[in-house]
Amino acid sequence: MLFELAFTLRMPAYKILQDLPYDELLGWFEYLESRPIGWREDLRTVYLLNAQGVKNPEKLFPALAKKNTSDNPTDSFVGSKLHHFLKNAKGGDAIL
């Protein structure tokens, strides 16, 4: 994990150990546990695959398995009046 952090911050690992306070280092490790490096790119790809009709593309991306799903923009759509309207339309069963 230290080397991932060093790569992300573009700092040598020894500089991180020397200069970064221990509390901040633990904070970075916690952040990288919840949001692994590359999760944004994976999430964009999932959105593109969803738009093309691929079901459950999240299974392809282990970086998204740990990610909090509350950041998913479709969460606020599902259960909304528009979602209900579209689900009841002809062929609407294919909507989310």
C-alpha positions in Angstrom: 0.0 0.0 0.0 2.9 2.3 0.7 4.2 2.1 -2.8 0.7 2.7 -4.3 0.6 5.9 -2.2 4.1 6.9 -3.3 3.1 6.3 -6.9 -0.1 8.3 -6.5 1.6 11.2 -4.7 4.6 11.0 -7.0 6.9 10.9 -4.1 9.6 8.3 -3.1 8.4 5.9 -0.4 11.3 6.9 1.9 10.2 10.6 1.7 6.7 9.6 2.7 8.0 7.7 5.7 10.3 10.6 6.7 8.0 13.6 6.0 4.4 12.4 6.3 3.0 12.5 9.8 1.8 9.0 11.0 -1.8 10.1 11.3 -1.9 11.4 7.8 -0.3 8.2 6.5 -3.0 6.1 8.2 -5.6 8.5 6.7 -4.2 7.9 3.2 -4.2 4.1 3.8 -7.9 4.3 4.9 -8.8 6.4 1.9 -7.1 3.9 -0.5 -8.9 1.0 1.1 -12.3 2.6 0.4 -11.4 4.1 -3.0 -8.6 2.0 -4.6 -6.5 3.6 -7.3 -8.2 3.5 -10.6 -11.8 3.3 -9.3 -12.9 6.4 -11.2 -11.8 5.0 -14.5 -13.6 1.7 -13.7 -16.7 3.6 -12.7 -16.8 5.5 -16.0 -16.4 2.2 -17.9 -19.3 0.7 -15.8 -21.5 3.7 -16.8 -20.6 3.2 -20.5 -21.3 -0.6 -20.2 -24.7 0.1 -18.5 -25.6 2.5 -21.3 -25.0 -0.3 -23.8 -27.2 -2.7 -21.8 -24.5 -4.8 -20.1 -25.9 -6.3 -16.9 -23.7 -6.2 -13.7 -20.5 -4.9 -15.2 -19.4 -4.0 -11.7 -18.3 -7.6 -11.3 -15.5 -7.0 -13.8 -13.9 -4.3 -11.6 -12.6 -5.3 -8.2 -11.7 -1.7 -7.4 -15.5 -0.9 -7.4 -16.3 -3.8 -5.0 -15.0 -1.8 -2.0 -16.4 1.5 -3.2 -19.4 3.0 -1.5 -22.4 2.7 -3.9 -24.0 5.8 -2.6 -21.9 7.8 -5.1 -23.8 6.0 -7.9 -25.9 8.6 -9.7 -28.6 6.0 -10.6 -29.4 5.6 -6.9 -31.4 8.8 -6.8 -33.1 7.9 -10.1 -34.4 4.5 -9.0 -37.6 5.0 -7.1 -38.2 8.5 -8.5 -41.5 9.5 -10.2 -39.7 9.5 -13.6 -38.4 6.0 -13.0 -41.9 4.8 -12.0 -43.3 6.5 -15.1 -40.7 4.9 -17.4 -41.1 1.4 -15.8 -44.9 1.6 -16.5 -44.4 2.6 -20.1 -44.5 0.0 -22.9 -41.2 -1.8 -22.9 -40.2 0.0 -19.6 -39.2 -3.2 -17.9 -35.8 -2.8 -19.5 -35.2 0.5 -17.6 -32.8 0.0 -14.7 
